[in-house]
């Protein structure tokens, strides 16, 4: 009889708690124990990365769980070296599960003599032996086209919609805000799911990380506003947008962000800001200050990633998880 190839998970050091949570959810879904492959990902004294896999992976369907978050270069190299180790160990297929795809902000040439780093990273992953990518809320949708392999881009908006419906008893005065023109499609997706109107904050940047001017397009008077974006880095733009929205007559401002990069003074800014709540996913492992902040909540992505991995493994639809009817039961009792 032919041997049934089971999905096998392996994790780098970028977000071990998420990898373990995905393994637990897969165990729950399958009714059998699913653990992480025994391996070590360590560093030599000069910070070179060394990977050793202690289990046989020949002919196995391997899933590497590794966001390329801070430190981005170290975590990216861990991913590439793990892929090379699995390829040289005769794994049947290698899928990179990248909850947060680093270097995604460099997806085009905005001025002369600048790189397209997202394309370079895509080339490196394919060269390392990765045959499929599973990620969450790419900064720019066109990055999928940088790969010559299948890329499944999941969305946080279905999870956000479930959380909004639970947290807000009355949605009649809720308004969804896009923090810039480029994020309108992302904000519109959440607005459609909760049947709420949409407004936009138009921002003018002098240079990266600094915003010179903000204008609210739409009437926010008397509204509970939800800012939706894909990432929060230093939180300067987010906090300023919240202030501008409150100045225009909003009653309260919340934010739903897919990836909590939260570098530098981000946590301090959020705690001192007018934001009532900031909701992140755990695509990037929350730091201690993020977890301790009184107005920051973290939503789990493990149920969605676990089901996506199982769907890829058994050849069924991943896009079915974009529907509330499919995702709702998976998150029942969690949110």
N, C-alpha and C positions, 0 to 999 in steps of 0.2 A: 504494500500500500504506500502511496506517496506520503512524505512527511509534511505535516502542516507547519509552515513557517510562522512563528509567533513574532509580534512586534517587540523589539527590544529597545529600551531607553538607556541613554548614556548622557551624563551631564558634566559640563565644565564647572568652573568656580564662580561664574557670573551671577547665577541665581539658583543655588542649590535648593532653597525652600520651595520655589516654584516647581522645580523638577520633581521633588519628592511628592508635592501635592498632586501633580499630574499622574504620577505612578499610583498614588492612593486612589484617585478617581477612576483610573483605568481598571484597577483591581475591583472596585465597586461595580463598575459597569459590566465587567466580564465574569464576576463571580469567582475569580481565581487570583492568586497573588501575582502582581506585576511589580517588579522591583527595578532599581537602576543597576545596570551592568557594573560589576566590580572593576574599578579602574583607578589609577592615580594620575592626577594632572598636577605636576609640581614644577618647581623652578630650580635651575642650577644657581650657584652663587652669583653668577653674572646676569641673572634674570632670564636666561634662555629657558624656554618651556619644554618640559619633558612629559610625554604621555606613555603610559603602559596599561594595556587592557589585560585583565587577568582571566577573562572567560573566553571560550571559543565563540567566534562570531561568523565563522565560515557559512556562507549561504543564508545569513540572517537579514531581516528587514530592520535596519538600524535607524533610530531617530536621535539626533544629537540636540539636546536642549541647552541653548546658549545664547542669551541676548548679548549684543555687542555694545553694551553700555559702559560707563566709566569704570575702570580705565579702558577706553575703547580699543586701543591698540593691543593690549594684553589679551582682552577677551576675544578679539577677532583672531589673533594668532592661536589661541587655544582651540577655537573652532576649526581653523584650517588644519592644525596639526592633528587633532582628533580625527578629522575626516581622512587625512592621509594614513593614519594608523589603521583605521577601519578598512580603507580600500586595500592596503597592503596585506590585511588579514582576510581578504576574500569575502567581505560582506556582500550580500546580494544587491542591496540598494541602500543608499545613504541619504536620509532626509535631514536637512538642517531646520530645526524648530527655533526660530529667532524671534522671540516675543517683541524685542526692540531692535530694529535694524539701524545700526550706527552708520554715520557718514551719509545718511539719506538727505540731509540738507544741502549737500553739494551735488545736486541732480542735473545741473545745467551750467553753462558758462554765462555768468551775469556780466562779466567784463573781460577785457583782453588778458591773455596769459594767466588764466585760472584753470584748475583741473575740473574734471567731472568724476569726483572720487567715488560716487555711488556705482558708476560703471566699472571702475577699476576693481572695487570690492567684489562686484558680481563676477568679473573675470577670474579673480583669485579663487572664489568659492568653487566655480566650475572646474578650474584646473586642479584643485585639491581633491576632487572626486565626488563632490556633492551633486546629487542627481535630482533633488527636488527641494524647494524651500517653502516653509510654512511660517508666516509672519503675521503681525497685527498692525493695522493702521499705518501703512507706509506714509511717509511724509509727502510723497508725490506718487500718484498712481502709475506714472510712466516708468518708474523704476522696474516694474514687472517686465517691461520690454527690454531692459538691459540684460536679462538672462536669456539664454538659449535652452533653458530647462523649465519645467512647470513651476510656477510660483502661485501659491494659495495665499491671498491677502485677506485675513479675517478683519472684522470690524468690531469696534467697541460699542458702537451706537446701540445695538440690540440689548447689551448688558446695561448700558446707561438708561435706556428707556424703561427697562424692568425696575431699576432702582428709583428712577424719578416717580414712577407710578406708585411705588411703595412709600416713598418719603413725602410726597406732596399729596395731601388728602383731596385737594381741589385744584384742578389744572386750568380752570377758567381764566386765571390771571397770570398764567405762566407764559413767558416770552423767551424764545431761544435766540442767542446772540452769537454771530460769527465775529471773532476778534479781528478779522481782516477779510478782504475781498477773496483771497485765495482759498479761504476755508469755508466758503458759502456752501459748497456741496456737502461737506461733512455736517455742518450745522443743520442744513435742510433735511438731511436724513433723520436726525433725531427729532426735529420739529414735526415731520410727517408721522413718525411713530407715536408721538404723544399728542398729535393733533393740536399743535400750538403754532402761533404766528412766528415770523422770523424778522430780525433786525440785524444791522451790520455796523461794526465800528471800523471806520476807515482810518488807517494810521499811516503816517509819513515818517520814514526812518532817515536820520542823518547818516548813521553808520550802524553796523550790526550790534544789537544789544541795546541801542538807544532809540527812543521814539521822540520825534520832535513835536508832532501834533496829532490829535485824535478828534474825529467827528462822528457822532452817532447818526446813522441813517435809519430813521424809523422812530415811532413814538413809544417811549418806555415808561411814560408817566403812570404811576400806580401799579406797575407790573413787578412780579417776581421774576427776575431775569436769570437765565442759565447760559453762561459762556461755555462754548464747546470748542476744543482745540485738540491737536494731536500730541503736543508736547509742551511742557513747562520747564524751562531751563533755569534762568535766574529769577523768574517771576516778576521782573520789572514791568514788562508790557501788560501782563495779566492784572497786576495790582492797579496800574494806571487806568486800564480799561474799566475796571470795576469802579474806580473813583468817578470817572467821566459819566458812567451810566447812572450812578447814584446822584450826581449833580444834575442830571437831566430828569430826575423825578422818580426813579425806580424805588420800590419799597425795600427790596433786598436783592443781593447778587450772590449767586452760586456759580461754581465752575466745575465742569466735567472734562478731565484731561486724560487722554489715553496713556501717555508716557510721562512719568514724573522724574525727569532728569534731576531737578532740584539741586542745582550746583550753587556754590558760593552762598550769598545771603538769602536764598530763596525761601527757606523755612521761616526765617525771621521776618521777612517781608510779608509773607502770607499771614502769619499770626498777628501782625500789627495792621493788616489791611482791613478794608471794609467788607471783604468777602465773608459771608456767613459760613459757607463750607467750600472746601476744595476736595473733589472726589477724583482719585487716581486709580489706575489699575496696578496690579503687581507685576507688570511686564518687566519693570526694573525693580530689583529688590529694595524695599524701603529702608532707609537708614534709621537709626535710633531717633534722631530729632523729628523725622517725618512721622514715625509711628507715635511719638509722644505729643505732637502738635494737637491742640484741642479742636481746631477747625479743619483738620485733614482726615479724610476717610480713604481706605484702600479697598477696592473691589477685587475679588479673586477672578483670575482668568483660567485657572486649572480645569474647571469643568468643561469649558469650551475647547481648550487645547487637547484635553484627553479625548473628547469625542471626535475632534478633527483628526487626530492621529489614528484612531480606530477606523474612521471613514476612509482615510488614505490607505491604510493597511488592507481593508477588505474591499476596496474599489468602489465605494459608494460616494454620494454627493457630499462635498464640503460646503457648497453654497447653501445647502438646506439649513445650515446653522445661522443664516442671516434672518430667518423667519422666527417671529416670536412664538409661533405654535410649536416649533421644534426646540428652541432654546429655553423657553419658559419652564418645561418640566425638568430640564437639566439643572436649572438654578432654583428649583422649588426647595424652600427651607434653608437656602444659603443667603439670599439677599434679604 
